[in-house]
Amino acid sequence: MRLGQRGNELAYLTRRHWPRPAPVTSRVRVTVGDPIPADQVSGLEHFLTARWMLFSVTGGRRTAARVCHQRWPLHRAAAQVVDDQLLTATGLPAPDGEPLVHYSPGVDVAIGRPER
């Protein structure tokens, strides 16, 4: 995955090389807007950004780990370009409607030991 930034615009490029035969890409460009005051973050916005578990595959086995972090400081954002082949490459239907977009400058995250 690559991330580029020019002013308040962010460009994401993701390329999945496996499984073959051909790479699958996702290109997204967003414009970052104003911060959302913490007391104005909706329940849906908090639910969509608050993650307390990390899921992965390690050595061919599914694993999970607990995640601890402060609330993400959120900004309003708008998608300028969304060209995503990753979902349909997995067999899922293409998204319908306008994307829901937010931005966060990030928070420190503590990840616990992997669990099975």
ZIGIDA-V345554 format. One record per residue. N is the residue number from 1. SS is DSSP state (hx for helix, st for strand, lp for the rest). OMEGA is omega in radians with two decimals (NA if undefined). Layout:
# ZIGIDA-V345554
{{N:SS:OMEGA} {N:SS:OMEGA}}
This chain:
# ZIGIDA-V345554
{{1:lp:3.08} {2:st:3.12} {3:st:3.07} {4:st:-3.13} {5:st:3.03} {6:st:-3.08} {7:lp:-3.14} {8:lp:3.08} {9:st:3.09} {10:st:3.10} {11:st:3.13} {12:st:3.02} {13:st:3.11} {14:st:3.11} {15:st:3.08} {16:st:-3.08} {17:lp:-3.08} {18:lp:0.00} {19:lp:3.12} {20:lp:0.47} {21:lp:-3.04} {22:lp:3.07} {23:lp:3.08} {24:st:-3.05} {25:st:2.99} {26:st:3.07} {27:st:-3.13} {28:st:3.05} {29:st:-3.12} {30:st:3.01} {31:st:-3.12} {32:st:3.14} {33:st:-3.07} {34:st:3.03} {35:st:3.03} {36:lp:3.11} {37:lp:-3.06} {38:hx:-3.12} {39:hx:3.11} {40:hx:3.08} {41:lp:-3.09} {42:lp:3.07} {43:hx:3.11} {44:hx:3.13} {45:hx:3.12} {46:hx:-3.14} {47:hx:-3.09} {48:hx:-3.10} {49:hx:-3.13} {50:lp:3.14} {51:lp:-3.06} {52:lp:3.08} {53:st:3.06} {54:st:3.14} {55:st:-3.10} {56:st:3.00} {57:st:-3.13} {58:st:3.13} {59:lp:3.14} {60:lp:-3.13} {61:st:3.06} {62:st:3.09} {63:st:3.07} {64:st:3.07} {65:st:3.10} {66:st:-3.07} {67:st:3.13} {68:st:3.10} {69:st:3.03} {70:lp:3.05} {71:lp:3.09} {72:lp:2.98} {73:lp:-3.03} {74:lp:3.02} {75:st:2.97} {76:st:3.11} {77:st:3.12} {78:st:3.10} {79:st:3.07} {80:st:3.12} {81:st:3.00} {82:st:3.10} {83:st:-2.99} {84:st:3.10} {85:lp:-3.03} {86:hx:-3.12} {87:hx:-3.10} {88:hx:3.10} {89:hx:3.11} {90:lp:-3.13} {91:lp:3.10} {92:lp:3.11} {93:lp:3.09} {94:lp:3.11} {95:lp:-3.14} {96:lp:3.09} {97:lp:-3.12} {98:lp:3.10} {99:lp:3.03} {100:lp:-2.98} {101:lp:3.00} {102:st:3.07} {103:st:3.01} {104:lp:3.05} {105:lp:3.04} {106:lp:3.06} {107:lp:3.01} {108:lp:-3.09} {109:st:3.03} {110:st:-3.12} {111:st:-3.12} {112:lp:3.12} {113:lp:3.10} {114:lp:3.08} {115:st:3.07} {116:lp:NA}}
